[in-house]
């Protein structure tokens, strides 16, 4: 079977390293994610362990789809009875684009028609559609004149770990935070400090890594509702999960500190750490990042400083240039304060997400790593410094 794990733009290197470390067969990079091969339990293993992947897709068919009829006929060639019964629910999602199939909803409807027609012909009844929580999520990807049909093993995106119920402004997705830790070479066994923690995503992901808690250990996946799950896959899954649970450490091997100046952020961080099961591993304090002094043996300072925003009116023009310049000066001053704080941490490493060139100017040093990432639509830089 052929699988494709998707990820945020710029994080495919981290995902490829993760899947290779899991010893999944035939791991290789691809556009927007990482390919691998194997049996269904290999896909389940990826769902259980990947921290940076967004989805794990099982490719069923790929064929030319010059128009809606070709898409319908191509979808009918799949043996859908291997994956659905008349009692399972389904939904079809369209990604990508095609010169001739420009409406994603219409393309999804043609695939849905093909699936239910095949099942009605073979089983005498058709399954129902459930767009909110389908048993079998089907993904149609259009690129050029080619259509690819896949099943989403996870169902809900993998960044939904289940612990983040409270957020602050512009939080990082859990998968992006995990990629930052991997790409920034943050040691899970060394002290860790996030002095701008917000809702705690970086610190909590570090605690989960440090304790070797698999991100999918306590969540349910779509493949568990497939008819084929009740065969060998269920026993394989039970063994994978039991092995992952046995590898969990009782506590983090090194201190983890999450700090923020704002009380609402501290409250959100505490709630999220509790739900993630790492309250005892993360020390959460209110304080100004610029006043931080070293309190542990050297480790990693990891943070996502504010990027700053331009003041724009509805037409997209700056409506208050003076206020914008004032805000920019304040942000530059804040960045200089962070740089001074980092200077006090000799022997540490610093991993920063930079969405504003003023931050790099304030650092006044060359990074060991400068890696482009995307936080949603925003291009940012992962910067690692040796202090």
C-alpha positions in Angstrom: 0.0 0.0 0.0 1.1 3.5 -0.7 0.8 6.2 1.9 1.3 10.0 1.9 1.7 12.0 5.2 1.0 15.7 4.8 2.6 18.5 6.8 2.9 22.3 7.0 4.9 23.9 4.3 8.6 23.9 5.2 8.4 21.0 7.8 8.7 18.1 5.4 12.3 17.5 6.5 11.3 17.0 10.1 8.4 14.7 9.0 10.7 12.7 6.8 13.2 12.2 9.7 10.4 11.2 12.0 9.0 8.5 9.7 12.4 7.2 8.9 13.1 6.9 12.6 9.9 4.8 12.9 11.4 2.4 10.3 8.5 2.8 8.0 9.2 1.2 4.5 10.3 3.3 1.5 10.2 6.7 3.1 10.9 9.5 0.6 10.1 13.2 0.4 7.4 14.6 -1.8 5.6 17.8 -2.5 3.7 18.9 0.6 4.6 15.8 2.6 6.3 12.5 2.7 5.6 9.2 0.9 6.0 5.7 2.5 4.8 2.2 1.8 3.7 -0.8 3.8 0.6 -2.4 5.2 -2.3 -0.7 7.1 -0.5 -1.1 10.4 2.4 1.0 9.1 -0.1 3.8 8.4 -1.6 3.3 11.9 1.9 3.5 13.4 2.5 6.9 11.6 -0.8 8.2 13.0 0.2 7.1 16.5 3.7 8.6 16.6 4.1 11.5 14.2 4.4 14.8 15.9 4.8 16.9 12.7 2.4 15.2 10.2 -1.0 16.7 9.6 -2.7 13.7 7.8 -1.8 10.2 6.9 -3.5 9.3 3.5 -3.8 5.8 2.0 -3.7 6.1 -1.8 -6.4 4.0 -3.5 -6.2 5.2 -7.2 -4.7 7.8 -9.5 -6.1 8.4 -12.9 -6.6 11.1 -15.6 -9.7 13.2 -15.0 -10.2 15.6 -17.9 -13.8 16.3 -16.9 -16.6 15.3 -14.5 -17.5 12.1 -16.3 -13.9 10.9 -16.4 -13.7 11.6 -12.6 -16.9 9.6 -12.0 -15.7 6.7 -14.1 -12.3 6.7 -12.5 -13.7 6.6 -9.0 -16.0 3.7 -10.0 -12.9 1.6 -10.7 -12.0 1.4 -7.0 -13.3 -1.6 -5.1 -15.1 0.5 -2.4 -16.5 -2.7 -0.7 -13.0 -3.2 0.7 -13.4 0.0 2.8 -17.1 0.6 3.3 -20.4 -1.2 3.9 -23.9 0.0 3.5 -23.8 0.9 7.3 -20.6 3.0 7.3 -20.8 6.8 6.6 -18.5 8.7 4.3 -17.6 12.2 3.2 -15.4 13.4 0.3 -13.1 16.4 0.6 -11.4 18.0 -2.4 -7.9 19.5 -2.3 -5.8 21.0 -5.2 -7.2 22.3 -8.4 -7.8 21.3 -12.0 -8.2 23.4 -15.2 -11.5 21.7 -16.0 -12.8 20.8 -12.5 -12.8 24.2 -10.9 -15.4 23.7 -8.2 -14.2 21.5 -5.4 -17.7 20.8 -4.1 -18.9 19.6 -7.5 -15.9 17.3 -7.9 -16.5 15.8 -4.4 -20.1 15.2 -5.3 -19.1 13.2 -8.5 -16.8 11.0 -6.4 -19.5 10.5 -3.8 -21.9 9.5 -6.5 -19.4 6.9 -7.8 -18.8 5.5 -4.4 -22.4 5.0 -3.5 -23.3 3.7 -6.9 -20.6 1.0 -6.6 -21.8 0.0 -3.2 -25.5 0.0 -4.3 -24.6 -2.2 -7.3 -22.6 -4.7 -5.2 -24.4 -4.7 -1.8 -27.9 -3.6 -2.8 -27.8 -0.6 -0.5 -25.9 2.7 -0.3 -24.1 4.2 2.7 -25.0 7.6 4.1 -23.0 10.8 3.9 -21.8 12.4 7.2 -19.8 15.5 6.5 -19.2 16.3 10.2 -17.8 12.9 11.5 -17.6 10.3 8.7 -16.5 6.7 9.3 -14.5 6.8 6.1 -13.1 10.2 5.1 -12.2 10.2 1.4 -9.8 12.8 0.0 -9.8 13.8 -3.7 -6.7 15.6 -4.8 -6.7 17.3 -8.2 -3.5 18.4 -9.8 -3.4 19.4 -13.5 -5.5 16.8 -15.3 -4.8 14.0 -12.7 -7.1 12.9 -9.9 -5.9 10.9 -6.8 -8.3 9.2 -4.4 -7.1 8.5 -0.8 -8.5 7.5 2.5 -7.6 9.7 5.6 -6.6 7.2 8.3 -6.8 9.8 11.1 -10.1 11.6 10.3 -9.6 14.8 12.4 -6.2 16.5 11.6 -3.3 15.2 13.6 -2.5 18.6 15.2 -5.7 18.2 17.2 -4.0 16.4 20.1 -7.1 16.9 22.3 -5.4 18.9 25.1 -5.6 22.5 23.7 -8.9 23.9 24.6 -7.7 27.4 25.5 -5.7 29.5 23.1 -4.2 33.0 23.0 -3.7 35.3 20.0 -2.1 33.6 16.9 -1.2 30.2 18.6 1.1 27.8 16.8 -0.4 24.5 15.7 0.9 21.6 17.7 2.4 20.0 14.6 4.3 23.2 13.7 5.6 23.6 17.3 6.8 20.0 17.2 8.6 20.7 13.9 10.3 23.8 15.4 11.7 21.6 18.2 13.0 19.0 15.7 14.3 21.4 13.1 15.8 23.6 15.8 17.6 20.5 17.2 16.1 21.1 20.7 17.3 18.3 23.0 14.3 16.6 24.8 16.7 15.6 27.6 18.1 19.1 28.4 16.6 22.1 30.2 14.0 24.1 28.2 12.6 27.6 28.6 9.9 29.4 26.7 9.7 32.9 28.1 6.9 33.9 25.7 4.8 30.8 26.1 1.3 32.1 25.2 -1.0 29.1 25.6 2.0 26.8 26.1 2.2 24.9 22.9 6.0 24.8 22.6 6.6 23.9 26.3 3.9 21.2 26.3 5.1 19.7 23.1 8.6 19.6 24.6 7.3 17.9 27.7 5.4 15.3 25.6 8.6 14.6 23.6 10.7 14.5 26.8 8.4 11.9 28.4 8.1 10.0 25.1 4.3 10.3 25.1 3.1 9.4 21.6 0.8 12.2 20.3 -1.8 9.7 19.2 -1.7 7.5 22.3 -5.1 8.5 23.8 -7.1 9.5 20.8 -9.4 7.7 18.4 -8.7 7.5 14.6 -11.0 7.0 11.6 -9.4 3.7 10.6 -10.7 2.1 13.8 -14.2 2.5 12.4 -13.4 0.8 9.1 -14.8 -2.8 8.4 -11.2 -4.1 7.9 -10.2 -2.9 11.4 -11.8 -6.0 13.0 -9.3 -8.3 11.4 -5.5 -8.4 12.0 -5.3 -4.6 12.1 -7.0 -4.3 15.5 -4.5 -6.7 17.1 -1.6 -4.9 15.5 -2.9 -1.6 16.7 -3.4 -2.9 20.3 0.3 -4.0 20.3 1.5 -0.7 18.8 -0.4 1.3 21.5 0.7 -1.0 24.3 4.4 -0.7 23.2 4.0 3.1 23.0 2.5 3.2 26.5 5.3 1.1 27.9 7.9 3.6 26.6 6.4 6.6 28.5 8.7 8.0 31.1 7.3 8.9 34.5 8.6 12.4 34.4 10.6 14.8 32.2 14.3 14.2 32.6 15.1 18.0 32.7 13.4 21.2 33.9 10.8 22.8 31.5 9.8 26.4 32.2 7.0 28.3 30.5 6.7 32.0 31.2 4.5 34.9 30.0 3.8 38.4 31.1 0.0 38.2 30.5 -2.2 36.5 33.2 -4.7 35.1 30.5 -1.8 33.4 28.8 -0.6 31.8 32.1 -4.2 30.6 32.8 -4.4 29.1 29.3 -1.0 27.4 29.6 -1.9 25.9 33.0 -5.2 24.5 31.7 -3.6 23.0 28.6 -0.7 21.5 30.5 -3.2 19.8 32.8 -5.2 18.4 29.9 -2.0 17.2 28.3 -1.0 15.3 31.4 2.2 17.3 31.9 1.4 19.7 34.7 4.0 18.2 36.9 6.7 18.5 34.2 6.2 22.2 33.3 6.8 25.0 35.7 4.5 27.9 34.7 5.3 31.5 35.8 4.2 35.0 35.1 7.1 37.3 34.2 8.8 39.5 31.6 10.9 37.6 29.1 13.4 40.5 29.0 14.2 40.1 32.7 14.9 36.4 32.5 18.2 35.2 34.0 19.7 31.7 33.8 18.5 29.3 36.6 19.3 25.9 35.1 22.3 24.2 33.5 22.5 25.3 29.8 19.8 24.0 27.6 17.4 25.6 25.0 15.6 28.9 25.0 12.7 28.4 22.5 10.1 31.1 21.7 7.7 32.6 19.2 8.1 36.4 19.6 5.3 38.6 18.3 5.7 39.5 14.6 4.0 42.9 14.7 1.2 44.0 12.5 0.8 46.8 10.0 -2.1 49.2 10.6 -4.3 49.0 7.5 -7.6 50.3 6.5 -10.3 48.4 4.6 -8.8 49.4 1.3 -5.5 48.0 2.3 -3.7 51.4 2.7 -2.0 52.5 5.9 -4.5 54.7 7.7 -2.1 55.9 10.5 1.5 56.0 9.4 2.6 57.7 12.6 1.0 55.1 14.8 2.6 52.3 12.6 6.0 53.9 13.0 5.5 54.1 16.8 4.5 50.5 17.0 7.5 49.5 14.9 9.9 51.3 17.2 8.3 49.7 20.3 8.6 46.3 18.6 12.3 46.9 17.8 12.9 47.9 21.4 11.2 44.7 22.6 13.4 42.7 20.3 16.5 44.5 21.6 15.4 43.6 25.2 15.1 39.9 24.1 18.6 40.0 22.6 20.0 41.4 25.8 18.3 38.6 27.8 19.8 36.0 25.4 23.3 37.5 26.0 23.0 36.6 29.6 22.5 32.9 28.7 26.0 32.0 27.7 26.3 28.3 26.7 22.6 28.0 25.8 21.1 27.6 22.4 18.2 29.9 21.3 15.5 28.8 18.8 13.3 31.7 17.6 10.5 32.0 15.2 11.0 35.2 13.3 8.2 36.8 11.4 9.8 40.2 11.3 13.3 41.2 10.0 13.7 43.6 12.9 14.2 40.5 15.2 17.1 39.3 13.2 18.6 42.8 13.2 18.3 43.0 17.0 20.1 39.6 17.4 23.2 41.1 15.9 24.7 37.6 15.3 24.7 35.0 12.6 22.3 32.0 13.2 23.5 28.4 13.0 20.3 27.6 11.3 18.0 29.8 9.2 15.1 27.7 8.0 12.0 29.0 6.2 8.6 27.9 7.5 5.0 29.0 7.1 2.7 29.7 10.0 -0.5 29.5 8.1 -0.1 32.0 5.3 2.8 33.8 6.9 6.4 33.1 5.9 8.6 33.0 9.0 12.2 31.9 9.7 13.3 29.4 12.3 16.5 30.8 13.7 18.9 28.8 15.9 21.7 30.6 17.7 24.6 29.3 19.8 24.9 31.8 22.7 
